[in-house]
Amino acid sequence: HMTGGLCALAGAMVLGPRIGKFNRDGSPNAIAAHNIPMAAVGTLILAFGWFGFNPGSSLAATDLRIGAIAVNTMLASGAGCFTALLYMWAVYGKPDPTMGCNGLLAGLVAITAPCAFVNPVGAVIIGTVSGILVVWGVLFVERVLKVDDPVGAVAVHGVNGAWGCLSI
């Protein structure tokens, strides 16, 4: 995931920003999502597939910990989503469903590496941290690096891929 996130950063830098993303002074403009319900459905479909990925690929699905892996996957994704929503609500005055979707995916990315090696409390902690990291990552890429990452792939995969590796 971390490698994919860095590739997303390189690709976004090469492509450049969308028209109207940045003002002349470099300040970013928010470009609203076109279909938030469809983005949420896509996120949930991806999350469903993750339950084949983590339990099926971790330990080659030959270990009896497969149930714990599925539970850890669910707990981290839920914690990431909930934390991203709460953080946006606390800091910006309203929950952002697109950031909630990114928080869910960030939790999934972060728990992928350690899913078979942490307990449920650890999975919730990993997901909670990933929910905050994804918000900070999106804002850092946009405001500091001045890179237009329309879906937050750098923050979701790059930042939380690194967090997942460190959290093992």
CYANA upper distance limits for C-alpha pairs under 8 A (distance plus 0.5 A):
  1 HIS  CA      5 GLY  CA      6.63
  1 HIS  CA    109 VAL  CA      7.37
  1 HIS  CA    157 HIS  CA      5.46
  1 HIS  CA    158 GLY  CA      6.72
  1 HIS  CA    160 ASN  CA      8.44
  1 HIS  CA    161 GLY  CA      5.40
  1 HIS  CA    162 ALA  CA      8.45
  2 MET  CA      6 LEU  CA      6.81
  2 MET  CA    157 HIS  CA      6.02
  2 MET  CA    158 GLY  CA      4.60
  2 MET  CA    159 VAL  CA      7.31
  2 MET  CA    160 ASN  CA      7.78
  2 MET  CA    161 GLY  CA      4.82
  2 MET  CA    162 ALA  CA      6.12
  3 THR  CA      7 CYS  CA      6.70
  3 THR  CA    157 HIS  CA      8.49
  3 THR  CA    158 GLY  CA      7.18
  4 GLY  CA      8 ALA  CA      6.62
  4 GLY  CA    157 HIS  CA      6.96
  4 GLY  CA    158 GLY  CA      7.15
  5 GLY  CA      9 LEU  CA      6.80
  5 GLY  CA    153 ALA  CA      6.47
  5 GLY  CA    154 VAL  CA      4.95
  5 GLY  CA    155 ALA  CA      7.69
  5 GLY  CA    156 VAL  CA      7.85
  5 GLY  CA    157 HIS  CA      5.11
  5 GLY  CA    158 GLY  CA      4.18
  5 GLY  CA    159 VAL  CA      7.87
  5 GLY  CA    161 GLY  CA      8.22
  6 LEU  CA     10 ALA  CA      6.77
  6 LEU  CA    154 VAL  CA      6.97
  6 LEU  CA    158 GLY  CA      6.21
  7 CYS  CA     11 GLY  CA      6.55
  8 ALA  CA     12 ALA  CA      6.52
  8 ALA  CA    153 ALA  CA      6.87
  8 ALA  CA    154 VAL  CA      6.38
  9 LEU  CA     13 MET  CA      6.63
  9 LEU  CA    147 VAL  CA      8.33
  9 LEU  CA    149 ASP  CA      8.04
  9 LEU  CA    153 ALA  CA      8.46
  9 LEU  CA    154 VAL  CA      6.26
 10 ALA  CA     14 VAL  CA      6.71
 11 GLY  CA     15 LEU  CA      6.58
 12 ALA  CA     16 GLY  CA      6.40
 12 ALA  CA     17 PRO  CA      7.96
 12 ALA  CA    147 VAL  CA      7.11
 12 ALA  CA    148 ASP  CA      6.88
 12 ALA  CA    149 ASP  CA      6.64
 13 MET  CA     17 PRO  CA      8.37
 13 MET  CA    147 VAL  CA      6.61
 13 MET  CA    148 ASP  CA      8.18
 16 GLY  CA    147 VAL  CA      7.72
 16 GLY  CA    148 ASP  CA      7.39
 17 PRO  CA     21 LYS  CA      6.73
 17 PRO  CA     22 PHE  CA      8.02
 17 PRO  CA    147 VAL  CA      7.14
 17 PRO  CA    148 ASP  CA      5.37
 18 ARG  CA    148 ASP  CA      7.49
 20 GLY  CA     29 ASN  CA      7.63
 21 LYS  CA     28 PRO  CA      6.24
 21 LYS  CA     29 ASN  CA      5.61
 21 LYS  CA     30 ALA  CA      7.46
 21 LYS  CA     31 ILE  CA      7.42
 21 LYS  CA    148 ASP  CA      7.68
 22 PHE  CA     26 GLY  CA      5.96
 22 PHE  CA     27 SER  CA      6.05
 22 PHE  CA     28 PRO  CA      4.92
 22 PHE  CA     29 ASN  CA      6.25
 23 ASN  CA     27 SER  CA      5.90
 23 ASN  CA     28 PRO  CA      6.83
 23 ASN  CA     29 ASN  CA      7.66
 26 GLY  CA    146 LYS  CA      7.79
 27 SER  CA    143 ARG  CA      7.62
 28 PRO  CA    142 GLU  CA      7.41
 28 PRO  CA    143 ARG  CA      7.25
 28 PRO  CA    146 LYS  CA      8.30
 33 ALA  CA     98 THR  CA      8.49
 35 ASN  CA     39 ALA  CA      6.91
 36 ILE  CA     40 ALA  CA      6.65
 36 ILE  CA     97 PRO  CA      8.06
 36 ILE  CA     98 THR  CA      7.41
 37 PRO  CA     41 VAL  CA      6.69
 38 MET  CA     42 GLY  CA      6.61
 39 ALA  CA     43 THR  CA      6.63
 39 ALA  CA     98 THR  CA      8.05
 39 ALA  CA    101 CYS  CA      8.35
 40 ALA  CA     44 LEU  CA      6.74
 40 ALA  CA     97 PRO  CA      8.38
 40 ALA  CA     98 THR  CA      8.01
 40 ALA  CA    101 CYS  CA      6.85
 41 VAL  CA     45 ILE  CA      6.68
 42 GLY  CA     46 LEU  CA      6.64
 43 THR  CA     47 ALA  CA      6.60
 43 THR  CA    101 CYS  CA      6.71
 43 THR  CA    104 LEU  CA      8.46
 43 THR  CA    105 LEU  CA      7.84
 44 LEU  CA     48 PHE  CA      6.60
 45 ILE  CA     49 GLY  CA      6.87
 46 LEU  CA     50 TRP  CA      6.85
 47 ALA  CA     51 PHE  CA      7.50
 47 ALA  CA    104 LEU  CA      8.49
 47 ALA  CA    105 LEU  CA      7.78
 47 ALA  CA    108 LEU  CA      8.02
 48 PHE  CA     52 GLY  CA      8.02
 49 GLY  CA     53 PHE  CA      6.94
 50 TRP  CA     54 ASN  CA      6.41
 50 TRP  CA    108 LEU  CA      8.02
 51 PHE  CA     55 PRO  CA      6.60
 51 PHE  CA     56 GLY  CA      8.10
 51 PHE  CA     70 ALA  CA      6.80
 51 PHE  CA     73 THR  CA      7.82
 52 GLY  CA     56 GLY  CA      5.77
 52 GLY  CA     57 SER  CA      8.24
 53 PHE  CA     57 SER  CA      6.09
 53 PHE  CA     58 SER  CA      8.32
 54 ASN  CA     58 SER  CA      6.08
 54 ASN  CA     69 ILE  CA      7.36
 54 ASN  CA     70 ALA  CA      7.60
 54 ASN  CA     73 THR  CA      7.80
 54 ASN  CA    112 THR  CA      6.76
 54 ASN  CA    115 CYS  CA      7.85
 55 PRO  CA     61 ALA  CA      6.66
 55 PRO  CA     66 ILE  CA      5.82
 55 PRO  CA     67 GLY  CA      8.00
 55 PRO  CA     69 ILE  CA      6.07
 55 PRO  CA     70 ALA  CA      6.26
 56 GLY  CA     60 ALA  CA      6.60
 56 GLY  CA     61 ALA  CA      5.37
 56 GLY  CA     66 ILE  CA      8.28
 57 SER  CA     61 ALA  CA      6.60
 58 SER  CA     69 ILE  CA      8.45
 58 SER  CA    115 CYS  CA      8.34
 58 SER  CA    116 ALA  CA      7.32
 59 LEU  CA     63 ASP  CA      6.77
 59 LEU  CA    116 ALA  CA      8.32
 61 ALA  CA     66 ILE  CA      6.85
 62 THR  CA     66 ILE  CA      8.38
 65 ARG  CA     69 ILE  CA      6.72
 65 ARG  CA    116 ALA  CA      7.42
 66 ILE  CA     70 ALA  CA      6.87
 66 ILE  CA    116 ALA  CA      8.33
 67 GLY  CA     71 VAL  CA      6.75
 68 ALA  CA     72 ASN  CA      6.53
 68 ALA  CA    116 ALA  CA      7.62
 68 ALA  CA    119 ASN  CA      8.42
 68 ALA  CA    120 PRO  CA      8.37
 69 ILE  CA     73 THR  CA      6.60
 69 ILE  CA    115 CYS  CA      5.80
 69 ILE  CA    116 ALA  CA      5.75
 70 ALA  CA     74 MET  CA      6.79
 71 VAL  CA     75 LEU  CA      6.62
 71 VAL  CA    120 PRO  CA      7.72
 72 ASN  CA     76 ALA  CA      6.55
 72 ASN  CA    111 ILE  CA      7.88
 72 ASN  CA    115 CYS  CA      6.40
 72 ASN  CA    116 ALA  CA      8.49
 72 ASN  CA    118 VAL  CA      8.30
 72 ASN  CA    119 ASN  CA      7.78
 72 ASN  CA    120 PRO  CA      6.03
 72 ASN  CA    123 ALA  CA      5.81
 72 ASN  CA    124 VAL  CA      8.20
 73 THR  CA     77 SER  CA      6.75
 73 THR  CA    108 LEU  CA      6.83
 73 THR  CA    111 ILE  CA      6.74
 73 THR  CA    112 THR  CA      7.93
 73 THR  CA    115 CYS  CA      6.98
 73 THR  CA    123 ALA  CA      7.92
 74 MET  CA     78 GLY  CA      6.62
 74 MET  CA    108 LEU  CA      8.49
 75 LEU  CA     79 ALA  CA      6.55
 75 LEU  CA    120 PRO  CA      7.59
 75 LEU  CA    123 ALA  CA      6.65
 75 LEU  CA    124 VAL  CA      6.09
 75 LEU  CA    127 GLY  CA      7.76
 76 ALA  CA     80 GLY  CA      6.52
 76 ALA  CA    104 LEU  CA      8.44
 76 ALA  CA    107 GLY  CA      5.48
 76 ALA  CA    108 LEU  CA      6.87
 76 ALA  CA    110 ALA  CA      8.40
 76 ALA  CA    111 ILE  CA      6.83
 76 ALA  CA    123 ALA  CA      5.58
 76 ALA  CA    124 VAL  CA      5.51
 76 ALA  CA    125 ILE  CA      8.04
 76 ALA  CA    126 ILE  CA      6.80
 76 ALA  CA    127 GLY  CA      4.47
 76 ALA  CA    128 THR  CA      7.69
 77 SER  CA     81 CYS  CA      6.71
 77 SER  CA    103 GLY  CA      7.93
 77 SER  CA    104 LEU  CA      5.13
 77 SER  CA    105 LEU  CA      7.10
 77 SER  CA    106 ALA  CA      7.78
 77 SER  CA    107 GLY  CA      4.79
 77 SER  CA    108 LEU  CA      5.58
 77 SER  CA    127 GLY  CA      6.51
 78 GLY  CA     82 PHE  CA      6.55
 78 GLY  CA    104 LEU  CA      6.67
 78 GLY  CA    107 GLY  CA      7.88
 78 GLY  CA    127 GLY  CA      7.79
 79 ALA  CA     83 THR  CA      6.36
 79 ALA  CA    104 LEU  CA      8.02
 79 ALA  CA    107 GLY  CA      7.50
 79 ALA  CA    124 VAL  CA      6.25
 79 ALA  CA    125 ILE  CA      8.31
 79 ALA  CA    127 GLY  CA      5.36
 79 ALA  CA    128 THR  CA      5.52
 79 ALA  CA    131 GLY  CA      7.64
 80 GLY  CA     84 ALA  CA      6.58
 80 GLY  CA    100 GLY  CA      8.27
 80 GLY  CA    103 GLY  CA      5.10
 80 GLY  CA    104 LEU  CA      5.50
 80 GLY  CA    105 LEU  CA      8.12
 80 GLY  CA    106 ALA  CA      6.91
 80 GLY  CA    107 GLY  CA      5.16
 80 GLY  CA    127 GLY  CA      4.93
 80 GLY  CA    128 THR  CA      5.53
 80 GLY  CA    129 VAL  CA      7.74
 80 GLY  CA    130 SER  CA      6.17
 80 GLY  CA    131 GLY  CA      4.53
 80 GLY  CA    132 ILE  CA      8.18
 81 CYS  CA     85 LEU  CA      6.74
 81 CYS  CA     99 MET  CA      8.35
 81 CYS  CA    100 GLY  CA      5.19
 81 CYS  CA    101 CYS  CA      6.85
 81 CYS  CA    102 ASN  CA      7.71
 81 CYS  CA    103 GLY  CA      4.74
 81 CYS  CA    104 LEU  CA      4.66
 81 CYS  CA    105 LEU  CA      8.28
 81 CYS  CA    107 GLY  CA      7.80
 81 CYS  CA    131 GLY  CA      6.68
 82 PHE  CA     86 LEU  CA      6.61
 82 PHE  CA    100 GLY  CA      7.32
 82 PHE  CA    103 GLY  CA      7.98
 82 PHE  CA    104 LEU  CA      8.38
 82 PHE  CA    128 THR  CA      8.42
 82 PHE  CA    131 GLY  CA      7.94
 83 THR  CA     87 TYR  CA      6.39
 83 THR  CA    103 GLY  CA      7.80
 83 THR  CA    128 THR  CA      6.19
 83 THR  CA    131 GLY  CA      5.56
 83 THR  CA    132 ILE  CA      7.03
 84 ALA  CA     88 MET  CA      6.65
 84 ALA  CA     99 MET  CA      6.75
 84 ALA  CA    100 GLY  CA      5.96
 84 ALA  CA    102 ASN  CA      8.44
 84 ALA  CA    103 GLY  CA      5.75
 84 ALA  CA    131 GLY  CA      4.98
 84 ALA  CA    132 ILE  CA      6.25
 84 ALA  CA    134 VAL  CA      8.04
 84 ALA  CA    135 VAL  CA      7.16
 85 LEU  CA     89 TRP  CA      6.61
 85 LEU  CA     95 PRO  CA      5.56
 85 LEU  CA     96 ASP  CA      6.62
 85 LEU  CA     97 PRO  CA      7.61
 85 LEU  CA     99 MET  CA      7.18
 85 LEU  CA    100 GLY  CA      5.62
 85 LEU  CA    103 GLY  CA      8.25
 86 LEU  CA     90 ALA  CA      6.50
 86 LEU  CA     95 PRO  CA      7.09
 87 TYR  CA     91 VAL  CA      6.52
 87 TYR  CA     95 PRO  CA      8.40
 87 TYR  CA    132 ILE  CA      7.42
 88 MET  CA     92 TYR  CA      5.89
 88 MET  CA     93 GLY  CA      7.48
 88 MET  CA     94 LYS  CA      6.85
 88 MET  CA     95 PRO  CA      5.84
 88 MET  CA     96 ASP  CA      6.85
 88 MET  CA     99 MET  CA      8.30
 88 MET  CA    135 VAL  CA      8.41
 89 TRP  CA     93 GLY  CA      5.22
 89 TRP  CA     94 LYS  CA      4.66
 89 TRP  CA     95 PRO  CA      4.87
 89 TRP  CA     96 ASP  CA      7.89
 90 ALA  CA     94 LYS  CA      7.83
 95 PRO  CA    100 GLY  CA      8.40
 96 ASP  CA    100 GLY  CA      6.75
 97 PRO  CA    101 CYS  CA      6.74
 98 THR  CA    102 ASN  CA      6.83
 99 MET  CA    103 GLY  CA      6.45
 99 MET  CA    135 VAL  CA      7.62
100 GLY  CA    104 LEU  CA      6.70
101 CYS  CA    105 LEU  CA      6.85
102 ASN  CA    106 ALA  CA      6.39
102 ASN  CA    134 VAL  CA      7.49
102 ASN  CA    152 GLY  CA      7.74
102 ASN  CA    156 VAL  CA      6.95
103 GLY  CA    107 GLY  CA      6.62
103 GLY  CA    130 SER  CA      7.38
103 GLY  CA    131 GLY  CA      5.16
103 GLY  CA    132 ILE  CA      8.33
103 GLY  CA    134 VAL  CA      6.76
103 GLY  CA    135 VAL  CA      8.28
103 GLY  CA    156 VAL  CA      8.16
104 LEU  CA    108 LEU  CA      6.90
104 LEU  CA    131 GLY  CA      7.93
105 LEU  CA    109 VAL  CA      6.62
105 LEU  CA    156 VAL  CA      7.09
106 ALA  CA    110 ALA  CA      6.51
106 ALA  CA    127 GLY  CA      8.04
106 ALA  CA    130 SER  CA      6.16
106 ALA  CA    131 GLY  CA      7.03
106 ALA  CA    134 VAL  CA      6.93
106 ALA  CA    155 ALA  CA      8.39
106 ALA  CA    156 VAL  CA      5.28
106 ALA  CA    157 HIS  CA      7.41
106 ALA  CA    160 ASN  CA      6.36
107 GLY  CA    111 ILE  CA      6.63
107 GLY  CA    126 ILE  CA      7.63
107 GLY  CA    127 GLY  CA      4.98
107 GLY  CA    128 THR  CA      8.04
107 GLY  CA    130 SER  CA      6.01
107 GLY  CA    131 GLY  CA      7.14
107 GLY  CA    160 ASN  CA      8.20
108 LEU  CA    112 THR  CA      6.66
108 LEU  CA    127 GLY  CA      8.17
109 VAL  CA    113 ALA  CA      8.44
109 VAL  CA    156 VAL  CA      7.69
109 VAL  CA    157 HIS  CA      6.92
109 VAL  CA    160 ASN  CA      6.69
109 VAL  CA    161 GLY  CA      6.41
109 VAL  CA    164 GLY  CA      7.43
110 ALA  CA    114 PRO  CA      8.35
110 ALA  CA    126 ILE  CA      7.23
110 ALA  CA    127 GLY  CA      7.44
110 ALA  CA    130 SER  CA      7.09
110 ALA  CA    160 ASN  CA      5.64
110 ALA  CA    161 GLY  CA      6.11
110 ALA  CA    162 ALA  CA      8.26
110 ALA  CA    163 TRP  CA      6.54
110 ALA  CA    164 GLY  CA      4.41
110 ALA  CA    165 CYS  CA      8.05
111 ILE  CA    115 CYS  CA      5.69
111 ILE  CA    123 ALA  CA      7.25
111 ILE  CA    126 ILE  CA      7.27
111 ILE  CA    127 GLY  CA      7.67
111 ILE  CA    164 GLY  CA      6.36
112 THR  CA    164 GLY  CA      7.46
113 ALA  CA    164 GLY  CA      6.37
113 ALA  CA    165 CYS  CA      6.65
113 ALA  CA    168 ILE  CA      7.41
114 PRO  CA    118 VAL  CA      6.68
114 PRO  CA    164 GLY  CA      7.24
114 PRO  CA    165 CYS  CA      7.92
114 PRO  CA    167 SER  CA      7.40
114 PRO  CA    168 ILE  CA      5.41
115 CYS  CA    123 ALA  CA      7.87
117 PHE  CA    168 ILE  CA      7.66
118 VAL  CA    122 GLY  CA      6.09
118 VAL  CA    123 ALA  CA      6.93
118 VAL  CA    168 ILE  CA      8.08
119 ASN  CA    123 ALA  CA      6.85
120 PRO  CA    124 VAL  CA      6.81
121 VAL  CA    125 ILE  CA      6.80
122 GLY  CA    126 ILE  CA      6.58
123 ALA  CA    127 GLY  CA      6.60
124 VAL  CA    128 THR  CA      6.48
125 ILE  CA    129 VAL  CA      6.67
126 ILE  CA    130 SER  CA      6.66
126 ILE  CA    164 GLY  CA      8.09
126 ILE  CA    167 SER  CA      7.55
127 GLY  CA    131 GLY  CA      6.73
128 THR  CA    132 ILE  CA      7.29
129 VAL  CA    133 LEU  CA      6.60
130 SER  CA    134 VAL  CA      6.47
130 SER  CA    160 ASN  CA      6.56
130 SER  CA    163 TRP  CA      7.92
131 GLY  CA    135 VAL  CA      7.29
132 ILE  CA    136 TRP  CA      6.84
133 LEU  CA    137 GLY  CA      6.29
133 LEU  CA    155 ALA  CA      7.99
133 LEU  CA    159 VAL  CA      7.64
133 LEU  CA    160 ASN  CA      7.56
134 VAL  CA    138 VAL  CA      6.59
134 VAL  CA    155 ALA  CA      5.64
134 VAL  CA    156 VAL  CA      6.25
134 VAL  CA    159 VAL  CA      7.69
134 VAL  CA    160 ASN  CA      7.58
135 VAL  CA    139 LEU  CA      6.81
135 VAL  CA    155 ALA  CA      8.16
136 TRP  CA    140 PHE  CA      6.46
136 TRP  CA    155 ALA  CA      8.44
137 GLY  CA    141 VAL  CA      6.59
137 GLY  CA    154 VAL  CA      7.96
137 GLY  CA    155 ALA  CA      5.11
137 GLY  CA    156 VAL  CA      8.38
137 GLY  CA    159 VAL  CA      7.17
138 VAL  CA    142 GLU  CA      6.68
138 VAL  CA    149 ASP  CA      8.40
138 VAL  CA    152 GLY  CA      6.24
138 VAL  CA    154 VAL  CA      8.01
138 VAL  CA    155 ALA  CA      5.96
139 LEU  CA    143 ARG  CA      6.18
139 LEU  CA    144 VAL  CA      8.16
140 PHE  CA    144 VAL  CA      5.64
140 PHE  CA    145 LEU  CA      7.04
141 VAL  CA    145 LEU  CA      5.40
141 VAL  CA    146 LYS  CA      6.71
141 VAL  CA    147 VAL  CA      6.25
141 VAL  CA    148 ASP  CA      8.06
141 VAL  CA    149 ASP  CA      7.93
141 VAL  CA    154 VAL  CA      8.23
141 VAL  CA    155 ALA  CA      8.28
142 GLU  CA    146 LYS  CA      5.40
142 GLU  CA    147 VAL  CA      5.83
142 GLU  CA    148 ASP  CA      6.56
142 GLU  CA    149 ASP  CA      7.71
143 ARG  CA    147 VAL  CA      8.39
149 ASP  CA    153 ALA  CA      7.27
149 ASP  CA    154 VAL  CA      7.64
152 GLY  CA    156 VAL  CA      6.56
153 ALA  CA    157 HIS  CA      6.15
153 ALA  CA    158 GLY  CA      7.73
154 VAL  CA    158 GLY  CA      5.35
154 VAL  CA    159 VAL  CA      7.12
155 ALA  CA    159 VAL  CA      5.41
155 ALA  CA    160 ASN  CA      7.11
156 VAL  CA    160 ASN  CA      6.09
156 VAL  CA    161 GLY  CA      7.97
157 HIS  CA    161 GLY  CA      5.64
158 GLY  CA    162 ALA  CA      6.77
159 VAL  CA    163 TRP  CA      6.80
160 ASN  CA    164 GLY  CA      6.38
161 GLY  CA    165 CYS  CA      6.86
162 ALA  CA    166 LEU  CA      6.74
163 TRP  CA    167 SER  CA      6.44
164 GLY  CA    168 ILE  CA      7.16
